[in-house]
Amino acid sequence: MVLATVLFACMGVCVKLASAHFGTAAVVSARGLVGAVLMAAIAGQTGTALRTTVPRLHLQRGLSGVVALSLWFHAIGQLPLATAVTLNYMSSVWMAVFLLMRAAFGGGQRVKPGLVWAIAIGFLGVALVLHPTLARDQVLAGLVGLGSGVLAAMAYVQVTALGRAGEPEVRVVFWFSVTGTLMGALIWLLPEQGNRTPLAQIPLSAWAQLLGVGAFATLAQLLMTRAYARGSMLVNASLQYLGIVHAALLGALLFGESLGLDSLLGMALIVAAGMAATRWRTAQ
């Protein structure tokens, strides 16, 4: 999980660089295509069958995960890297929200007060993180990043379900990548989703960055899937917040991004809320 957070941060750097020339559709498609090719090669080398007996679970995981990815990539292109990463990592808090809603409306198990406090602290952190974006007219990008965390929470639940169903991580990541390739191609059909630079004028370095998105993301996804399938959910959910630290450092070093005190405090609250929400949710 620790290595996965480093690779996801590197993916974020490539997304931010590539977004200067490519639209979200191209970035999502490239991430999926590179991932599908790499996973097919790994499956061939390890003798892992790609045929699945639970296609519905893969489809559900793919749909929520790819939409979350698309929203996240858009946010990364518009916001400071650490801000976009933090909003996406609200997924643990959103999972607590789902549990609270199920208890309130679906007759689920009663939620402990600590979980409610974790949710409240998480949203206070969001308000502080989004505060600078309001001042810079980036509120839409901030809300998009927040939405990516909601869908990412759904995707993580389904990754866990696939692990419990006995699906190997190579197969899980392969079908997610295939879904991303197809859905990324469909995004091209939406208005204003073309590339920002004419194809013939895109520099070679940008194509390398696009390739980097797929390579870093696929390796990170493989490691994360293995971590969630075989390790403790509480430990994994806590370790994943290292990604915020990596993103903040890379954003400062590569893009000269600086974060105000309100953003840093908001990030700290979101991390604390996410870890507390995971702990209380596990104890339910």
Order of alpha helices (4+ residues) and beta strands (2+ residues): alpha-alpha-alpha-alpha-alpha-alpha-alpha-alpha-alpha-alpha-alpha-alpha
